[in-house]
């Protein structure tokens, strides 16, 4: 998993049927210092995250697990909202 | 598996149910000379690792879910060992 900041919403009317009703968010991965690390990407949300929040997300097939048994075609999914983190 | 250094802790109240009770640590994958390699990751801890320790991590979903003891958990990284030493020959 990696931490990220939610920086936007993505709206798609035409999409895979299994994605209906699932929130798509634009996220910017961040490092332990809170600074951007890597490319922005779109992730499915299963925890009710919103713009401005710091979240953690999972990459790969596991992104679809929260929607089981529906097999959602996603490769990145937000699985938690970070309250705070501490380095050192 | 990869060698990483535990650099911090993460607290999240709102998270997927399978994370309940799991410890989340910030880990920085490192090269053999301890220089950082790639982005800092979050890993679930199943061995009782702590900040500053050098650990072994798996970065594959099924293995991480097994380390957590829960099948079908949306995790992709887990700490599976605390490294005592690495001996590089040559």
Backbone of each chain as nested JSON, in Angstrom:
{
  "chains": [
    {"id": "A", "residues": [
      {"number": 1, "name": "UNK", "atoms": {"N": [0.846, -1.185, 0.0], "CA": [0.0, 0.0, 0.0], "C": [0.889, 1.245, 0.0]}},
      {"number": 2, "name": "UNK", "atoms": {"N": [0.295, 2.343, -0.35], "CA": [1.02, 3.608, -0.371], "C": [0.057, 4.689, 0.114]}},
      {"number": 3, "name": "UNK", "atoms": {"N": [0.595, 5.748, 0.637], "CA": [-0.269, 6.866, 1.016], "C": [-0.468, 7.765, -0.196]}},
      {"number": 4, "name": "UNK", "atoms": {"N": [-1.58, 8.461, -0.196], "CA": [-1.881, 9.374, -1.301], "C": [-2.806, 10.471, -0.809]}},
      {"number": 5, "name": "UNK", "atoms": {"N": [-2.828, 11.561, -1.547], "CA": [-3.776, 12.626, -1.259], "C": [-4.843, 12.571, -2.339]}},
      {"number": 6, "name": "UNK", "atoms": {"N": [-6.109, 12.685, -1.903], "CA": [-7.194, 12.702, -2.888], "C": [-7.267, 14.112, -3.456]}},
      {"number": 7, "name": "UNK", "atoms": {"N": [-7.079, 14.203, -4.769], "CA": [-7.026, 15.535, -5.368], "C": [-8.176, 15.8, -6.338]}},
      {"number": 8, "name": "UNK", "atoms": {"N": [-9.038, 14.829, -6.526], "CA": [-10.163, 15.099, -7.416], "C": [-11.109, 13.925, -7.576]}},
      {"number": 9, "name": "UNK", "atoms": {"N": [-12.231, 14.198, -8.228], "CA": [-13.22, 13.162, -8.533], "C": [-13.129, 12.854, -10.011]}},
      {"number": 10, "name": "UNK", "atoms": {"N": [-13.508, 11.663, -10.375], "CA": [-13.598, 11.316, -11.788], "C": [-15.015, 10.837, -12.041]}},
      {"number": 11, "name": "UNK", "atoms": {"N": [-15.654, 11.423, -13.025], "CA": [-17.017, 11.012, -13.369], "C": [-16.975, 10.345, -14.733]}},
      {"number": 12, "name": "UNK", "atoms": {"N": [-17.577, 9.158, -14.811], "CA": [-17.635, 8.448, -16.085], "C": [-19.028, 7.846, -16.193]}},
      {"number": 13, "name": "UNK", "atoms": {"N": [-19.78, 8.315, -17.144], "CA": [-21.139, 7.81, -17.288], "C": [-21.126, 6.441, -17.951]}},
      {"number": 14, "name": "UNK", "atoms": {"N": [-20.356, 6.357, -19.003], "CA": [-20.259, 5.057, -19.675], "C": [-19.056, 4.309, -19.144]}},
      {"number": 15, "name": "UNK", "atoms": {"N": [-19.316, 3.194, -18.521], "CA": [-18.213, 2.415, -17.953], "C": [-18.653, 0.981, -17.776]}},
      {"number": 16, "name": "UNK", "atoms": {"N": [-17.735, 0.15, -17.374], "CA": [-18.048, -1.241, -17.112], "C": [-19.205, -1.306, -16.112]}},
      {"number": 17, "name": "UNK", "atoms": {"N": [-20.166, -2.185, -16.368], "CA": [-21.35, -2.293, -15.51], "C": [-21.009, -2.498, -14.038]}},
      {"number": 18, "name": "UNK", "atoms": {"N": [-19.966, -3.258, -13.78], "CA": [-19.631, -3.549, -12.381], "C": [-19.09, -2.318, -11.658]}},
      {"number": 19, "name": "UNK", "atoms": {"N": [-18.763, -1.27, -12.412], "CA": [-18.273, -0.038, -11.784], "C": [-19.402, 0.925, -11.438]}},
      {"number": 20, "name": "UNK", "atoms": {"N": [-20.637, 0.557, -11.822], "CA": [-21.775, 1.435, -11.517], "C": [-21.87, 1.648, -10.009]}},
      {"number": 21, "name": "UNK", "atoms": {"N": [-22.02, 2.908, -9.613], "CA": [-22.198, 3.207, -8.191], "C": [-20.907, 3.245, -7.395]}},
      {"number": 22, "name": "UNK", "atoms": {"N": [-19.805, 2.985, -8.039], "CA": [-18.527, 3.019, -7.328], "C": [-17.851, 4.366, -7.583]}},
      {"number": 23, "name": "UNK", "atoms": {"N": [-17.384, 4.955, -6.475], "CA": [-16.763, 6.27, -6.588], "C": [-15.339, 6.151, -7.123]}},
      {"number": 24, "name": "UNK", "atoms": {"N": [-15.038, 6.984, -8.102], "CA": [-13.685, 7.012, -8.677], "C": [-13.011, 8.304, -8.244]}},
      {"number": 25, "name": "UNK", "atoms": {"N": [-11.836, 8.184, -7.674], "CA": [-11.134, 9.369, -7.195], "C": [-9.753, 9.476, -7.82]}},
      {"number": 26, "name": "UNK", "atoms": {"N": [-9.357, 10.718, -8.039], "CA": [-8.023, 10.997, -8.559], "C": [-7.1, 11.164, -7.356]}},
      {"number": 27, "name": "UNK", "atoms": {"N": [-6.049, 10.377, -7.313], "CA": [-5.16, 10.444, -6.16], "C": [-3.713, 10.706, -6.576]}},
      {"number": 28, "name": "UNK", "atoms": {"N": [-3.011, 11.392, -5.693], "CA": [-1.585, 11.669, -5.899], "C": [-0.804, 10.926, -4.814]}},
      {"number": 29, "name": "UNK", "atoms": {"N": [-0.067, 9.893, -5.181], "CA": [0.741, 9.195, -4.17], "C": [1.712, 10.166, -3.486]}},
      {"number": 30, "name": "UNK", "atoms": {"N": [1.925, 9.953, -2.191], "CA": [2.864, 10.79, -1.433], "C": [3.83, 9.897, -0.653]}},
      {"number": 31, "name": "UNK", "atoms": {"N": [4.948, 10.468, -0.309], "CA": [5.935, 9.747, 0.493], "C": [5.717, 10.014, 1.972]}},
      {"number": 32, "name": "UNK", "atoms": {"N": [6.618, 9.493, 2.793], "CA": [6.51, 9.667, 4.239], "C": [6.629, 11.14, 4.627]}},
      {"number": 33, "name": "UNK", "atoms": {"N": [7.254, 11.95, 3.747], "CA": [7.403, 13.379, 4.009], "C": [6.17, 14.171, 3.58]}},
      {"number": 34, "name": "UNK", "atoms": {"N": [5.18, 13.475, 3.033], "CA": [3.955, 14.15, 2.603], "C": [4.045, 14.77, 1.216]}},
      {"number": 35, "name": "UNK", "atoms": {"N": [5.202, 14.674, 0.606], "CA": [5.376, 15.263, -0.727], "C": [4.989, 14.26, -1.817]}},
      {"number": 36, "name": "UNK", "atoms": {"N": [4.571, 14.79, -2.963], "CA": [4.165, 13.956, -4.085], "C": [5.272, 12.987, -4.47]}},
      {"number": 37, "name": "UNK", "atoms": {"N": [4.877, 11.761, -4.77], "CA": [5.835, 10.738, -5.181], "C": [5.196, 9.908, -6.282]}},
      {"number": 38, "name": "UNK", "atoms": {"N": [5.569, 10.218, -7.507], "CA": [5.027, 9.446, -8.627], "C": [3.797, 10.073, -9.25]}},
      {"number": 39, "name": "UNK", "atoms": {"N": [3.261, 9.337, -10.206], "CA": [2.156, 9.845, -11.021], "C": [0.818, 9.788, -10.329]}},
      {"number": 40, "name": "UNK", "atoms": {"N": [-0.054, 10.727, -10.717], "CA": [-1.427, 10.662, -10.226], "C": [-2.116, 9.485, -10.906]}},
      {"number": 41, "name": "UNK", "atoms": {"N": [-3.106, 8.924, -10.227], "CA": [-3.848, 7.815, -10.801], "C": [-5.279, 7.843, -10.314]}},
      {"number": 42, "name": "UNK", "atoms": {"N": [-6.099, 7.021, -10.927], "CA": [-7.51, 6.932, -10.549], "C": [-7.706, 5.648, -9.755]}},
      {"number": 43, "name": "UNK", "atoms": {"N": [-8.395, 5.773, -8.615], "CA": [-8.612, 4.613, -7.753], "C": [-10.091, 4.493, -7.409]}},
      {"number": 44, "name": "UNK", "atoms": {"N": [-10.552, 3.255, -7.22], "CA": [-11.918, 3.043, -6.74], "C": [-11.906, 3.239, -5.228]}},
      {"number": 45, "name": "UNK", "atoms": {"N": [-13.026, 3.722, -4.685], "CA": [-13.081, 4.022, -3.26], "C": [-14.056, 3.083, -2.55]}},
      {"number": 46, "name": "UNK", "atoms": {"N": [-13.602, 2.478, -1.445], "CA": [-14.508, 1.603, -0.687], "C": [-14.699, 2.07, 0.748]}},
      {"number": 47, "name": "UNK", "atoms": {"N": [-14.145, 3.233, 1.09], "CA": [-14.23, 3.67, 2.487], "C": [-14.853, 5.06, 2.654]}},
      {"number": 48, "name": "UNK", "atoms": {"N": [-15.322, 5.653, 1.57], "CA": [-15.967, 6.964, 1.681], "C": [-14.99, 8.119, 1.782]}},
      {"number": 49, "name": "UNK", "atoms": {"N": [-13.89, 8.031, 1.061], "CA": [-12.9, 9.105, 1.081], "C": [-13.378, 10.291, 0.241]}},
      {"number": 50, "name": "UNK", "atoms": {"N": [-12.778, 11.455, 0.496], "CA": [-13.156, 12.642, -0.254], "C": [-11.95, 13.493, -0.578]}},
      {"number": 51, "name": "UNK", "atoms": {"N": [-12.163, 14.475, -1.433], "CA": [-11.078, 15.351, -1.868], "C": [-10.453, 16.054, -0.663]}},
      {"number": 52, "name": "UNK", "atoms": {"N": [-9.129, 16.105, -0.667], "CA": [-8.405, 16.776, 0.405], "C": [-7.916, 15.819, 1.475]}},
      {"number": 53, "name": "UNK", "atoms": {"N": [-8.466, 14.599, 1.495], "CA": [-8.065, 13.666, 2.537], "C": [-6.799, 12.898, 2.156]}},
      {"number": 54, "name": "UNK", "atoms": {"N": [-6.09, 12.464, 3.202], "CA": [-4.945, 11.581, 2.99], "C": [-5.446, 10.161, 3.19]}},
      {"number": 55, "name": "UNK", "atoms": {"N": [-5.139, 9.317, 2.251], "CA": [-5.67, 7.948, 2.271], "C": [-4.527, 6.958, 2.065]}},
      {"number": 56, "name": "UNK", "atoms": {"N": [-4.834, 5.679, 2.201], "CA": [-3.878, 4.691, 1.702], "C": [-4.617, 3.781, 0.747]}},
      {"number": 57, "name": "UNK", "atoms": {"N": [-3.865, 3.337, -0.252], "CA": [-4.494, 2.559, -1.307], "C": [-3.664, 1.33, -1.641]}},
      {"number": 58, "name": "UNK", "atoms": {"N": [-4.361, 0.387, -2.255], "CA": [-3.736, -0.873, -2.61], "C": [-3.671, -0.945, -4.134]}},
      {"number": 59, "name": "UNK", "atoms": {"N": [-2.609, -1.537, -4.638], "CA": [-2.486, -1.703, -6.087], "C": [-2.729, -3.164, -6.449]}},
      {"number": 60, "name": "UNK", "atoms": {"N": [-3.129, -3.372, -7.68], "CA": [-3.285, -4.735, -8.173], "C": [-4.693, -5.267, -8.002]}},
      {"number": 61, "name": "UNK", "atoms": {"N": [-4.806, -6.565, -8.214], "CA": [-6.097, -7.246, -8.165], "C": [-6.816, -7.045, -6.839]}},
      {"number": 62, "name": "UNK", "atoms": {"N": [-6.031, -6.862, -5.773], "CA": [-6.609, -6.706, -4.439], "C": [-7.506, -5.473, -4.342]}},
      {"number": 63, "name": "UNK", "atoms": {"N": [-7.357, -4.539, -5.27], "CA": [-8.195, -3.341, -5.275], "C": [-9.667, -3.699, -5.426]}},
      {"number": 64, "name": "UNK", "atoms": {"N": [-9.943, -4.849, -6.023], "CA": [-11.337, -5.239, -6.248], "C": [-11.918, -6.027, -5.081]}},
      {"number": 65, "name": "UNK", "atoms": {"N": [-11.11, -6.464, -4.134], "CA": [-11.588, -7.314, -3.04], "C": [-12.708, -6.7, -2.199]}},
      {"number": 66, "name": "UNK", "atoms": {"N": [-12.672, -5.403, -1.889], "CA": [-13.773, -4.847, -1.072], "C": [-15.135, -4.983, -1.739]}},
      {"number": 67, "name": "UNK", "atoms": {"N": [-15.17, -5.217, -3.033], "CA": [-16.443, -5.298, -3.737], "C": [-16.869, -6.737, -3.984]}},
      {"number": 68, "name": "UNK", "atoms": {"N": [-16.146, -7.664, -3.434], "CA": [-16.445, -9.083, -3.57], "C": [-17.906, -9.354, -3.212]}},
      {"number": 69, "name": "UNK", "atoms": {"N": [-18.659, -10.186, -3.944], "CA": [-18.197, -11.06, -5.015], "C": [-18.171, -10.418, -6.403]}},
      {"number": 70, "name": "UNK", "atoms": {"N": [-18.556, -9.148, -6.498], "CA": [-18.476, -8.493, -7.803], "C": [-17.009, -8.351, -8.203]}},
      {"number": 71, "name": "UNK", "atoms": {"N": [-16.706, -8.725, -9.419], "CA": [-15.328, -8.591, -9.865], "C": [-15.153, -7.286, -10.616]}},
      {"number": 72, "name": "UNK", "atoms": {"N": [-14.73, -6.298, -9.879], "CA": [-14.577, -4.958, -10.419], "C": [-13.233, -4.855, -11.158]}},
      {"number": 73, "name": "UNK", "atoms": {"N": [-13.258, -4.318, -12.376], "CA": [-12.011, -4.197, -13.128], "C": [-11.192, -2.989, -12.669]}},
      {"number": 74, "name": "UNK", "atoms": {"N": [-10.575, -3.118, -11.497], "CA": [-9.795, -2.004, -10.961], "C": [-8.401, -2.484, -10.592]}},
      {"number": 75, "name": "UNK", "atoms": {"N": [-7.422, -1.586, -10.72], "CA": [-6.057, -1.953, -10.322], "C": [-5.508, -1.042, -9.232]}},
      {"number": 76, "name": "UNK", "atoms": {"N": [-6.369, -0.165, -8.718], "CA": [-5.979, 0.669, -7.577], "C": [-7.231, 0.96, -6.772]}},
      {"number": 77, "name": "UNK", "atoms": {"N": [-7.158, 0.795, -5.46], "CA": [-8.334, 1.02, -4.629], "C": [-7.972, 1.625, -3.288]}},
      {"number": 78, "name": "UNK", "atoms": {"N": [-8.765, 2.628, -2.868], "CA": [-8.552, 3.262, -1.567], "C": [-9.166, 2.358, -0.512]}},
      {"number": 79, "name": "UNK", "atoms": {"N": [-8.363, 1.966, 0.491], "CA": [-8.858, 1.045, 1.515], "C": [-8.806, 1.634, 2.929]}},
      {"number": 80, "name": "UNK", "atoms": {"N": [-8.318, 2.857, 3.073], "CA": [-8.321, 3.466, 4.396], "C": [-8.068, 4.965, 4.32]}},
      {"number": 81, "name": "UNK", "atoms": {"N": [-8.573, 5.665, 5.341], "CA": [-8.323, 7.105, 5.433], "C": [-7.346, 7.318, 6.589]}},
      {"number": 82, "name": "UNK", "atoms": {"N": [-6.261, 8.009, 6.308], "CA": [-5.218, 8.194, 7.319], "C": [-5.608, 9.317, 8.278]}},
      {"number": 83, "name": "UNK", "atoms": {"N": [-5.632, 8.994, 9.58], "CA": [-5.886, 10.039, 10.582], "C": [-4.611, 10.857, 10.76]}},
      {"number": 84, "name": "UNK", "atoms": {"N": [-3.525, 10.15, 10.997], "CA": [-2.219, 10.799, 11.115], "C": [-1.148, 9.74, 10.971]}},
      {"number": 85, "name": "UNK", "atoms": {"N": [0.052, 10.213, 10.662], "CA": [1.167, 9.276, 10.6], "C": [2.361, 9.909, 11.255]}},
      {"number": 86, "name": "UNK", "atoms": {"N": [3.268, 9.064, 11.662], "CA": [4.425, 9.542, 12.411], "C": [5.67, 8.896, 11.839]}},
      {"number": 87, "name": "UNK", "atoms": {"N": [6.653, 9.715, 11.536], "CA": [7.9, 9.177, 11.005], "C": [8.982, 9.283, 12.077]}},
      {"number": 88, "name": "UNK", "atoms": {"N": [9.729, 8.191, 12.254], "CA": [10.839, 8.177, 13.204], "C": [10.447, 7.711, 14.571]}}
    ]},
    {"id": "B", "residues": [
      {"number": 1, "name": "UNK", "atoms": {"N": [10.738, -11.276, -2.138], "CA": [10.701, -10.438, -0.943], "C": [11.759, -9.357, -1.039]}},
      {"number": 2, "name": "UNK", "atoms": {"N": [11.585, -8.341, -0.259], "CA": [12.498, -7.198, -0.316], "C": [12.916, -6.786, 1.079]}},
      {"number": 3, "name": "UNK", "atoms": {"N": [14.07, -6.155, 1.133], "CA": [14.541, -5.614, 2.408], "C": [14.039, -4.185, 2.526]}},
      {"number": 4, "name": "UNK", "atoms": {"N": [13.526, -3.839, 3.696], "CA": [13.019, -2.48, 3.915], "C": [13.339, -2.035, 5.332]}},
      {"number": 5, "name": "UNK", "atoms": {"N": [13.295, -0.748, 5.51], "CA": [13.524, -0.163, 6.826], "C": [12.19, 0.4, 7.305]}},
      {"number": 6, "name": "UNK", "atoms": {"N": [11.813, 0.087, 8.534], "CA": [10.574, 0.652, 9.076], "C": [10.846, 2.097, 9.456]}},
      {"number": 7, "name": "UNK", "atoms": {"N": [10.079, 3.031, 8.865], "CA": [10.351, 4.447, 9.121], "C": [9.236, 5.162, 9.874]}},
      {"number": 8, "name": "UNK", "atoms": {"N": [8.106, 4.507, 10.069], "CA": [7.051, 5.221, 10.782], "C": [5.813, 4.384, 10.993]}},
      {"number": 9, "name": "UNK", "atoms": {"N": [4.842, 5.01, 11.652], "CA": [3.574, 4.334, 11.947], "C": [2.426, 5.133, 11.34]}},
      {"number": 10, "name": "UNK", "atoms": {"N": [1.329, 4.45, 11.064], "CA": [0.166, 5.096, 10.46], "C": [-1.078, 4.731, 11.251]}},
      {"number": 11, "name": "UNK", "atoms": {"N": [-1.905, 5.726, 11.499], "CA": [-3.168, 5.491, 12.199], "C": [-4.315, 5.851, 11.274]}},
      {"number": 12, "name": "UNK", "atoms": {"N": [-5.265, 4.928, 11.132], "CA": [-6.432, 5.164, 10.283], "C": [-7.656, 4.574, 10.967]}},
      {"number": 13, "name": "UNK", "atoms": {"N": [-8.623, 5.412, 11.279], "CA": [-9.838, 4.928, 11.939], "C": [-10.775, 4.329, 10.907]}},
      {"number": 14, "name": "UNK", "atoms": {"N": [-10.955, 5.064, 9.823], "CA": [-11.877, 4.62, 8.778], "C": [-11.099, 3.816, 7.741]}},
      {"number": 15, "name": "UNK", "atoms": {"N": [-11.368, 2.531, 7.721], "CA": [-10.615, 1.664, 6.808], "C": [-11.435, 0.43, 6.519]}},
      {"number": 16, "name": "UNK", "atoms": {"N": [-10.98, -0.336, 5.567], "CA": [-11.691, -1.56, 5.23], "C": [-11.653, -2.498, 6.435]}},
      {"number": 17, "name": "UNK", "atoms": {"N": [-12.773, -3.215, 6.647], "CA": [-12.926, -4.06, 7.831], "C": [-11.812, -5.06, 8.073]}},
      {"number": 18, "name": "UNK", "atoms": {"N": [-11.197, -5.531, 7.004], "CA": [-10.169, -6.552, 7.188], "C": [-8.898, -6.001, 7.83]}},
      {"number": 19, "name": "UNK", "atoms": {"N": [-8.819, -4.67, 7.971], "CA": [-7.649, -4.077, 8.613], "C": [-7.809, -3.946, 10.12]}},
      {"number": 20, "name": "UNK", "atoms": {"N": [-9.02, -4.262, 10.634], "CA": [-9.258, -4.107, 12.075], "C": [-8.205, -4.852, 12.88]}},
      {"number": 21, "name": "UNK", "atoms": {"N": [-7.56, -4.133, 13.774], "CA": [-6.577, -4.763, 14.642], "C": [-5.208, -4.956, 14.015]}},
      {"number": 22, "name": "UNK", "atoms": {"N": [-5.091, -4.655, 12.728], "CA": [-3.798, -4.831, 12.071], "C": [-2.919, -3.611, 12.321]}},
      {"number": 23, "name": "UNK", "atoms": {"N": [-1.636, -3.862, 12.485], "CA": [-0.703, -2.747, 12.662], "C": [-0.179, -2.333, 11.293]}},
      {"number": 24, "name": "UNK", "atoms": {"N": [-0.236, -1.032, 11.026], "CA": [0.225, -0.509, 9.74], "C": [1.524, 0.254, 9.948]}},
      {"number": 25, "name": "UNK", "atoms": {"N": [2.53, -0.111, 9.193], "CA": [3.804, 0.572, 9.329], "C": [4.242, 1.15, 7.989]}},
      {"number": 26, "name": "UNK", "atoms": {"N": [4.93, 2.271, 8.071], "CA": [5.521, 2.879, 6.877], "C": [6.896, 2.258, 6.696]}},
      {"number": 27, "name": "UNK", "atoms": {"N": [7.12, 1.687, 5.537], "CA": [8.414, 1.064, 5.288], "C": [9.054, 1.638, 4.035]}},
      {"number": 28, "name": "UNK", "atoms": {"N": [10.351, 1.787, 4.099], "CA": [11.112, 2.284, 2.953], "C": [11.985, 1.157, 2.429]}},
      {"number": 29, "name": "UNK", "atoms": {"N": [11.654, 0.634, 1.244], "CA": [12.544, -0.388, 0.669], "C": [13.954, 0.174, 0.529]}},
      {"number": 30, "name": "UNK", "atoms": {"N": [14.932, -0.651, 0.852], "CA": [16.321, -0.19, 0.791], "C": [17.191, -1.177, 0.015]}},
      {"number": 31, "name": "UNK", "atoms": {"N": [18.292, -0.652, -0.513], "CA": [19.291, -1.499, -1.163], "C": [20.163, -2.109, -0.071]}},
      {"number": 32, "name": "UNK", "atoms": {"N": [21.079, -2.956, -0.478], "CA": [21.94, -3.622, 0.507], "C": [22.763, -2.644, 1.33]}},
      {"number": 33, "name": "UNK", "atoms": {"N": [23.073, -1.47, 0.729], "CA": [23.851, -0.483, 1.472], "C": [22.947, 0.474, 2.255]}},
      {"number": 34, "name": "UNK", "atoms": {"N": [21.667, 0.104, 2.362], "CA": [20.699, 0.862, 3.157], "C": [20.232, 2.156, 2.503]}},
      {"number": 35, "name": "UNK", "atoms": {"N": [20.546, 2.364, 1.231], "CA": [20.028, 3.558, 0.565], "C": [18.599, 3.288, 0.104]}},
      {"number": 36, "name": "UNK", "atoms": {"N": [17.715, 4.298, 0.202], "CA": [16.306, 4.128, -0.167], "C": [16.146, 3.725, -1.633]}},
      {"number": 37, "name": "UNK", "atoms": {"N": [15.181, 2.858, -1.864], "CA": [14.884, 2.403, -3.234], "C": [13.397, 2.501, -3.452]}},
      {"number": 38, "name": "UNK", "atoms": {"N": [12.979, 3.469, -4.244], "CA": [11.565, 3.586, -4.57], "C": [10.76, 4.262, -3.476]}},
      {"number": 39, "name": "UNK", "atoms": {"N": [9.431, 4.326, -3.681], "CA": [8.574, 5.058, -2.756], "C": [8.378, 4.349, -1.417]}},
      {"number": 40, "name": "UNK", "atoms": {"N": [8.037, 5.148, -0.405], "CA": [7.714, 4.6, 0.905], "C": [6.381, 3.87, 0.808]}},
      {"number": 41, "name": "UNK", "atoms": {"N": [6.283, 2.71, 1.417], "CA": [5.071, 1.901, 1.338], "C": [4.438, 1.723, 2.699]}},
      {"number": 42, "name": "UNK", "atoms": {"N": [3.165, 1.338, 2.686], "CA": [2.502, 0.919, 3.915], "C": [2.421, -0.592, 3.888]}},
      {"number": 43, "name": "UNK", "atoms": {"N": [2.805, -1.207, 4.99], "CA": [2.731, -2.66, 5.067], "C": [2.057, -3.052, 6.369]}},
      {"number": 44, "name": "UNK", "atoms": {"N": [1.277, -4.135, 6.331], "CA": [0.707, -4.65, 7.573], "C": [1.818, -5.467, 8.248]}},
      {"number": 45, "name": "UNK", "atoms": {"N": [1.81, -5.402, 9.558], "CA": [2.865, -6.075, 10.309], "C": [2.305, -7.29, 11.04]}},
      {"number": 46, "name": "UNK", "atoms": {"N": [2.909, -8.442, 10.782], "CA": [2.43, -9.642, 11.461], "C": [3.493, -10.246, 12.369]}},
      {"number": 47, "name": "UNK", "atoms": {"N": [4.613, -9.534, 12.511], "CA": [5.702, -10.116, 13.307], "C": [6.132, -9.23, 14.478]}},
      {"number": 48, "name": "UNK", "atoms": {"N": [5.477, -8.101, 14.658], "CA": [5.838, -7.231, 15.771], "C": [7.06, -6.38, 15.512]}},
      {"number": 49, "name": "UNK", "atoms": {"N": [7.183, -5.871, 14.292], "CA": [8.318, -5.017, 13.954], "C": [8.12, -3.609, 14.521]}},
      {"number": 50, "name": "UNK", "atoms": {"N": [9.213, -2.881, 14.639], "CA": [9.138, -1.522, 15.16], "C": [9.95, -0.569, 14.311]}},
      {"number": 51, "name": "UNK", "atoms": {"N": [9.744, 0.726, 14.579], "CA": [10.439, 1.762, 13.826], "C": [11.953, 1.596, 13.966]}},
      {"number": 52, "name": "UNK", "atoms": {"N": [12.643, 1.81, 12.878], "CA": [14.098, 1.711, 12.662], "C": [14.577, 0.282, 12.371]}},
      {"number": 53, "name": "UNK", "atoms": {"N": [13.725, -0.713, 12.561], "CA": [14.181, -2.076, 12.301], "C": [14.241, -2.366, 10.801]}},
      {"number": 54, "name": "UNK", "atoms": {"N": [15.137, -3.269, 10.454], "CA": [15.243, -3.711, 9.069], "C": [14.398, -4.98, 8.949]}},
      {"number": 55, "name": "UNK", "atoms": {"N": [13.532, -4.998, 7.956], "CA": [12.559, -6.078, 7.853], "C": [12.512, -6.666, 6.447]}},
      {"number": 56, "name": "UNK", "atoms": {"N": [11.824, -7.795, 6.369], "CA": [11.597, -8.46, 5.094], "C": [10.128, -8.23, 4.743]}},
      {"number": 57, "name": "UNK", "atoms": {"N": [9.873, -7.718, 3.557], "CA": [8.487, -7.486, 3.164], "C": [8.123, -8.291, 1.914]}},
      {"number": 58, "name": "UNK", "atoms": {"N": [6.852, -8.675, 1.846], "CA": [6.332, -9.262, 0.61], "C": [5.465, -8.194, -0.026]}},
      {"number": 59, "name": "UNK", "atoms": {"N": [5.542, -8.098, -1.344], "CA": [4.732, -7.126, -2.058], "C": [3.883, -7.861, -3.073]}},
      {"number": 60, "name": "UNK", "atoms": {"N": [3.017, -8.688, -2.551], "CA": [2.136, -9.471, -3.411], "C": [0.899, -9.746, -2.576]}},
      {"number": 61, "name": "UNK", "atoms": {"N": [-0.258, -9.563, -3.184], "CA": [-1.485, -9.581, -2.424], "C": [-1.79, -10.843, -1.654]}},
      {"number": 62, "name": "UNK", "atoms": {"N": [-1.672, -11.978, -2.313], "CA": [-2.078, -13.204, -1.636], "C": [-1.171, -13.5, -0.45]}},
      {"number": 63, "name": "UNK", "atoms": {"N": [0.12, -13.292, -0.659], "CA": [1.074, -13.532, 0.423], "C": [0.822, -12.574, 1.585]}},
      {"number": 64, "name": "UNK", "atoms": {"N": [0.51, -11.316, 1.255], "CA": [0.262, -10.323, 2.301], "C": [-1.013, -10.666, 3.067]}},
      {"number": 65, "name": "UNK", "atoms": {"N": [-2.032, -11.131, 2.349], "CA": [-3.282, -11.529, 3.001], "C": [-3.069, -12.703, 3.934]}},
      {"number": 66, "name": "UNK", "atoms": {"N": [-2.196, -13.606, 3.519], "CA": [-1.902, -14.755, 4.366], "C": [-1.14, -14.333, 5.609]}},
      {"number": 67, "name": "UNK", "atoms": {"N": [-0.246, -13.368, 5.451], "CA": [0.508, -12.87, 6.604], "C": [-0.439, -12.233, 7.615]}},
      {"number": 68, "name": "UNK", "atoms": {"N": [-1.491, -11.618, 7.087], "CA": [-2.485, -10.978, 7.945], "C": [-3.428, -12.025, 8.531]}},
      {"number": 69, "name": "UNK", "atoms": {"N": [-3.413, -13.209, 7.954], "CA": [-4.288, -14.284, 8.427], "C": [-5.706, -14.138, 7.934]}},
      {"number": 70, "name": "UNK", "atoms": {"N": [-5.905, -13.337, 6.903], "CA": [-7.249, -13.134, 6.371], "C": [-7.239, -13.258, 4.865]}},
      {"number": 71, "name": "UNK", "atoms": {"N": [-8.045, -14.159, 4.384], "CA": [-8.141, -14.312, 2.936], "C": [-8.995, -13.201, 2.36]}},
      {"number": 72, "name": "UNK", "atoms": {"N": [-8.634, -12.769, 1.18], "CA": [-9.443, -11.766, 0.509], "C": [-9.342, -10.387, 1.101]}},
      {"number": 73, "name": "UNK", "atoms": {"N": [-8.286, -10.125, 1.867], "CA": [-8.089, -8.782, 2.414], "C": [-7.442, -7.904, 1.338]}},
      {"number": 74, "name": "UNK", "atoms": {"N": [-7.894, -6.664, 1.211], "CA": [-7.309, -5.782, 0.186], "C": [-5.967, -5.206, 0.627]}},
      {"number": 75, "name": "UNK", "atoms": {"N": [-4.978, -6.067, 0.745], "CA": [-3.635, -5.631, 1.125], "C": [-2.665, -6.096, 0.055]}},
      {"number": 76, "name": "UNK", "atoms": {"N": [-1.586, -5.361, -0.127], "CA": [-0.605, -5.789, -1.125], "C": [0.819, -5.771, -0.592]}},
      {"number": 77, "name": "UNK", "atoms": {"N": [0.984, -5.516, 0.692], "CA": [2.328, -5.537, 1.266], "C": [2.254, -5.918, 2.73]}},
      {"number": 78, "name": "UNK", "atoms": {"N": [3.16, -6.764, 3.154], "CA": [3.194, -7.174, 4.556], "C": [4.627, -7.401, 4.997]}},
      {"number": 79, "name": "UNK", "atoms": {"N": [4.856, -7.135, 6.29], "CA": [6.155, -7.436, 6.887], "C": [6.084, -8.871, 7.37]}},
      {"number": 80, "name": "UNK", "atoms": {"N": [7.007, -9.698, 6.907], "CA": [6.957, -11.106, 7.273], "C": [8.167, -11.558, 8.089]}},
      {"number": 81, "name": "UNK", "atoms": {"N": [9.095, -10.649, 8.325], "CA": [10.245, -11.02, 9.138], "C": [11.059, -9.81, 9.552]}},
      {"number": 82, "name": "UNK", "atoms": {"N": [11.753, -9.948, 10.648], "CA": [12.663, -8.889, 11.093], "C": [14.076, -9.403, 10.824]}},
      {"number": 83, "name": "UNK", "atoms": {"N": [14.851, -8.616, 10.112], "CA": [16.177, -9.086, 9.699], "C": [17.208, -8.884, 10.803]}},
      {"number": 84, "name": "UNK", "atoms": {"N": [17.879, -9.956, 11.123], "CA": [18.964, -9.856, 12.1], "C": [20.229, -9.389, 11.394]}},
      {"number": 85, "name": "UNK", "atoms": {"N": [20.524, -10.043, 10.285], "CA": [21.724, -9.642, 9.541], "C": [21.633, -10.142, 8.113]}},
      {"number": 86, "name": "UNK", "atoms": {"N": [22.345, -9.459, 7.251], "CA": [22.449, -9.885, 5.855], "C": [23.927, -10.074, 5.582]}},
      {"number": 87, "name": "UNK", "atoms": {"N": [24.263, -11.222, 5.085], "CA": [25.665, -11.53, 4.834], "C": [25.876, -11.597, 3.332]}},
      {"number": 88, "name": "UNK", "atoms": {"N": [26.588, -10.631, 2.779], "CA": [26.841, -10.637, 1.341], "C": [28.228, -11.218, 1.088]}},
      {"number": 89, "name": "UNK", "atoms": {"N": [28.259, -12.321, 0.353], "CA": [29.553, -12.945, 0.019], "C": [30.065, -12.303, -1.263]}},
      {"number": 90, "name": "UNK", "atoms": {"N": [31.294, -11.98, -1.281], "CA": [32.034, -11.406, -2.451], "C": [31.882, -9.907, -2.595]}}
    ]}
  ]
}
